[in-house]
Amino acid sequence: MKYQVLKESITETMIIRLCSDRIVRILGKPNIVLSKEDLQYNISEYNRLIQGNFYAFIYYSEDDTFTFDAGSIQYAKNNQNSFPKICIAVVIKSFAQKLMANFYLKFKPQHTPFKIFNTLAEAENWCHNIIAEYDKKSK
């Protein structure tokens, strides 16, 4: 599915794009260990871009050097409702990223659908399906 970038925010750690297919694509920059403070700022940017509307979110990185530190993982677990969302997809590029994503899922039940993928295309397809289900329920 083709899409256009409607709004964009570039932070020190991420490129956040609100797209016409109702997916917010969040690209982690290389050589970043995301801190709690970085995550808090990025979430404020998500909220600024989406303006209270529900979207699917895809987290992916340019390479396998982007990671979350313990503080940001804990903050994410404890603040799941810090922005409205339909679902979250995470695209992993390394074993370390997979371990972190699985650790996050194992110890904190999710309020919205959350799934891990090996490719961006798989994540996008899943998000489009979840959005379609969400729209059916909302009618």
Contacts in CASP RR format, 6 or more apart in sequence:
PFRMAT RR
TARGET T0000
AUTHOR 0000-0000-0000
METHOD contacts of the structure
MODEL  1
MKYQVLKESITETMIIRLCSDRIVRILGKPNIVLSKEDLQYNISEYNRLI
QGNFYAFIYYSEDDTFTFDAGSIQYAKNNQNSFPKICIAVVIKSFAQKLM
ANFYLKFKPQHTPFKIFNTLAEAENWCHNIIAEYDKKSK
1 21 0 8 1.000
1 124 0 8 1.000
1 128 0 8 1.000
3 19 0 8 1.000
3 20 0 8 1.000
3 21 0 8 1.000
3 23 0 8 1.000
4 19 0 8 1.000
4 20 0 8 1.000
5 17 0 8 1.000
5 18 0 8 1.000
5 19 0 8 1.000
5 20 0 8 1.000
6 18 0 8 1.000
6 19 0 8 1.000
6 20 0 8 1.000
7 17 0 8 1.000
7 18 0 8 1.000
7 49 0 8 1.000
8 15 0 8 1.000
8 16 0 8 1.000
8 17 0 8 1.000
8 18 0 8 1.000
9 15 0 8 1.000
9 16 0 8 1.000
9 45 0 8 1.000
9 48 0 8 1.000
9 49 0 8 1.000
10 16 0 8 1.000
11 38 0 8 1.000
11 41 0 8 1.000
11 42 0 8 1.000
11 45 0 8 1.000
12 29 0 8 1.000
12 38 0 8 1.000
13 28 0 8 1.000
13 29 0 8 1.000
13 32 0 8 1.000
13 34 0 8 1.000
13 38 0 8 1.000
13 42 0 8 1.000
14 26 0 8 1.000
14 27 0 8 1.000
14 28 0 8 1.000
14 29 0 8 1.000
14 34 0 8 1.000
14 42 0 8 1.000
15 26 0 8 1.000
15 27 0 8 1.000
15 28 0 8 1.000
15 29 0 8 1.000
16 24 0 8 1.000
16 25 0 8 1.000
16 26 0 8 1.000
16 27 0 8 1.000
16 42 0 8 1.000
16 45 0 8 1.000
16 46 0 8 1.000
16 49 0 8 1.000
17 24 0 8 1.000
17 25 0 8 1.000
17 26 0 8 1.000
17 27 0 8 1.000
18 24 0 8 1.000
18 49 0 8 1.000
18 50 0 8 1.000
18 55 0 8 1.000
19 25 0 8 1.000
21 124 0 8 1.000
21 128 0 8 1.000
22 55 0 8 1.000
22 56 0 8 1.000
22 86 0 8 1.000
22 131 0 8 1.000
23 55 0 8 1.000
23 56 0 8 1.000
23 57 0 8 1.000
23 58 0 8 1.000
23 124 0 8 1.000
23 127 0 8 1.000
23 128 0 8 1.000
23 131 0 8 1.000
24 46 0 8 1.000
24 49 0 8 1.000
24 50 0 8 1.000
24 55 0 8 1.000
24 56 0 8 1.000
24 57 0 8 1.000
24 58 0 8 1.000
25 58 0 8 1.000
25 60 0 8 1.000
26 42 0 8 1.000
26 46 0 8 1.000
26 57 0 8 1.000
26 58 0 8 1.000
26 59 0 8 1.000
26 60 0 8 1.000
27 60 0 8 1.000
27 61 0 8 1.000
27 62 0 8 1.000
28 34 0 8 1.000
28 59 0 8 1.000
28 60 0 8 1.000
28 61 0 8 1.000
28 62 0 8 1.000
28 66 0 8 1.000
29 61 0 8 1.000
29 62 0 8 1.000
29 66 0 8 1.000
30 61 0 8 1.000
30 62 0 8 1.000
30 63 0 8 1.000
30 65 0 8 1.000
30 66 0 8 1.000
31 65 0 8 1.000
31 66 0 8 1.000
32 38 0 8 1.000
32 65 0 8 1.000
32 66 0 8 1.000
32 67 0 8 1.000
33 67 0 8 1.000
33 68 0 8 1.000
33 69 0 8 1.000
34 42 0 8 1.000
34 66 0 8 1.000
34 67 0 8 1.000
34 68 0 8 1.000
34 69 0 8 1.000
34 72 0 8 1.000
35 69 0 8 1.000
35 71 0 8 1.000
35 72 0 8 1.000
36 69 0 8 1.000
36 71 0 8 1.000
36 72 0 8 1.000
36 74 0 8 1.000
36 75 0 8 1.000
38 72 0 8 1.000
39 68 0 8 1.000
39 72 0 8 1.000
39 75 0 8 1.000
39 76 0 8 1.000
40 75 0 8 1.000
43 79 0 8 1.000
43 82 0 8 1.000
43 83 0 8 1.000
46 57 0 8 1.000
46 83 0 8 1.000
47 82 0 8 1.000
47 83 0 8 1.000
50 83 0 8 1.000
50 84 0 8 1.000
52 83 0 8 1.000
52 84 0 8 1.000
53 84 0 8 1.000
54 84 0 8 1.000
54 85 0 8 1.000
54 86 0 8 1.000
54 134 0 8 1.000
55 84 0 8 1.000
55 85 0 8 1.000
55 86 0 8 1.000
56 85 0 8 1.000
56 86 0 8 1.000
56 87 0 8 1.000
56 88 0 8 1.000
56 89 0 8 1.000
56 127 0 8 1.000
56 128 0 8 1.000
56 130 0 8 1.000
56 131 0 8 1.000
57 85 0 8 1.000
57 87 0 8 1.000
57 88 0 8 1.000
57 89 0 8 1.000
58 88 0 8 1.000
58 89 0 8 1.000
58 90 0 8 1.000
58 91 0 8 1.000
58 120 0 8 1.000
58 123 0 8 1.000
58 124 0 8 1.000
58 127 0 8 1.000
59 88 0 8 1.000
59 89 0 8 1.000
59 90 0 8 1.000
59 91 0 8 1.000
60 90 0 8 1.000
60 91 0 8 1.000
60 93 0 8 1.000
60 120 0 8 1.000
60 123 0 8 1.000
61 91 0 8 1.000
61 93 0 8 1.000
61 97 0 8 1.000
63 93 0 8 1.000
64 93 0 8 1.000
64 94 0 8 1.000
64 96 0 8 1.000
64 97 0 8 1.000
66 97 0 8 1.000
67 96 0 8 1.000
67 97 0 8 1.000
67 100 0 8 1.000
68 76 0 8 1.000
68 100 0 8 1.000
73 100 0 8 1.000
73 103 0 8 1.000
73 104 0 8 1.000
76 104 0 8 1.000
77 104 0 8 1.000
77 107 0 8 1.000
77 108 0 8 1.000
80 108 0 8 1.000
80 110 0 8 1.000
80 111 0 8 1.000
80 112 0 8 1.000
81 111 0 8 1.000
85 112 0 8 1.000
86 112 0 8 1.000
86 113 0 8 1.000
86 127 0 8 1.000
86 130 0 8 1.000
86 131 0 8 1.000
86 134 0 8 1.000
87 112 0 8 1.000
87 113 0 8 1.000
87 114 0 8 1.000
87 115 0 8 1.000
87 126 0 8 1.000
87 127 0 8 1.000
87 130 0 8 1.000
87 131 0 8 1.000
87 134 0 8 1.000
88 110 0 8 1.000
88 112 0 8 1.000
88 113 0 8 1.000
88 114 0 8 1.000
88 115 0 8 1.000
89 114 0 8 1.000
89 115 0 8 1.000
89 116 0 8 1.000
89 117 0 8 1.000
89 123 0 8 1.000
89 124 0 8 1.000
89 126 0 8 1.000
89 127 0 8 1.000
90 97 0 8 1.000
90 101 0 8 1.000
90 114 0 8 1.000
90 115 0 8 1.000
90 116 0 8 1.000
90 117 0 8 1.000
90 123 0 8 1.000
91 116 0 8 1.000
91 117 0 8 1.000
91 118 0 8 1.000
91 119 0 8 1.000
91 120 0 8 1.000
91 122 0 8 1.000
91 123 0 8 1.000
92 98 0 8 1.000
92 101 0 8 1.000
92 116 0 8 1.000
92 117 0 8 1.000
92 118 0 8 1.000
98 116 0 8 1.000
101 116 0 8 1.000
102 116 0 8 1.000
105 114 0 8 1.000
105 116 0 8 1.000
113 130 0 8 1.000
115 123 0 8 1.000
115 126 0 8 1.000
117 123 0 8 1.000
117 126 0 8 1.000
END
